[in-house]
Amino acid sequence: MPICTTCTRWLPYLYTVYQSAYNLRLDQCPNCHSFADPYVEHDELTLLIDLLLLKRAVYRHLLYNRGSGPRREDGTIGKDSDEQHRITSGRELSRWRLVLRLGSTLTFVDAFIRWSHLSVRPASSELEKSLILSPWAIETISGFATIFFGCCIETIAFHAGVVFACYSVLRALNFRFWRSQSDIRKEFRFSLIPLTLFYSSFTKLFFLFLLTIWRPSRSPLEKDGNIPVSMPFNFDILSVLNFMTENNLDREWIVRNVMGGMSAGFGLRVILDINPLFTTVIILFGWMTKTFVSRLISGWIGSNVATAEAWLASSIP
């Protein structure tokens, strides 16, 4: 059922259609007296920008209100939309299909970003230079396929860990009592968890993609395969400034882990509606699961595309 993007109150409809699909009027929420869902009139670009900015209302629109049927001029609920039947009868199945489509696309983008960073290494011979410069070389294609397969395994492990942690937390909070508190909790389904995580990863992948275009002057892989990021324990201002320099600060690691973890926790906060401490525990458990799986496959990944340390450096520590 659709909800108000401001106060999360359940509503029978979000807008009214007059004569044609383009002649519509947004309805007001009777609880907060604001428009029930202003994103009904916005285009895809606006939704993407607000999703990158981590706006709570766009999450509620995409997760709960996307595809909801309108009310007709005669007062009936519109049922001519292709998505309306799936929403009323098989909404859970349609969500899982969207998770598979969105997950495969974003995993491919993540694999390309990792491949672009891991493939940056000094060439010791002219043959290696030619292989690195050629994007259609067999070694290059096989290396990307290996990274893509590794990203798929890590993504499945992270999402499985988060779903299990969410189930455990909700079980500890008495799941039936938790769902009886608000309308947004009543509409909670476990298919919303991976879908929310994928929506939250847009911000992380956007900045990581920018880092593939504007690379740092010195790649972390050129430092003997290690990431020498160590926070100074003294509070000398010069030491802090030295730590913030480009040679010592791994921007990809910060974007992937810090920003990615914060955006994922924010997304879970929208659908779970619980204390941020619980969402932090859930994300940490997902990280632990992904780290364990990453270490299991690091030897195989490192033998094909890069060193095991370089693969682990691009993953959750």
Secondary structure, DSSP 8 states (H G I E B T S, - for coil): --B-TTT--B-S-SEEE-SSTTSEEE-B-TTT-SBS-GGGS--HHHHHHHHHTT-HHHHHIIIIITT---EETTS-B---SHHHHHHHH-HHHHHHHHHHHHHHHHHHHHHHHHHHHHT----SSHHHHHHHH-TT-HHHHHHHHHHHHHHHHHHHHHHHHHHHHHHHHHHHT-HHHHHTS-HHHHT--TTHHHHHHHHHHHHHHHHHHHHHHS--SS-GGGTTT-------SS--HHHHHHHTSTTT--HHHIIIIIIHHHHHHHHHHHHH---HHHHHHHHHHHHHHHHHHHHHHHHHHHTTTS-HHHHHHTS--
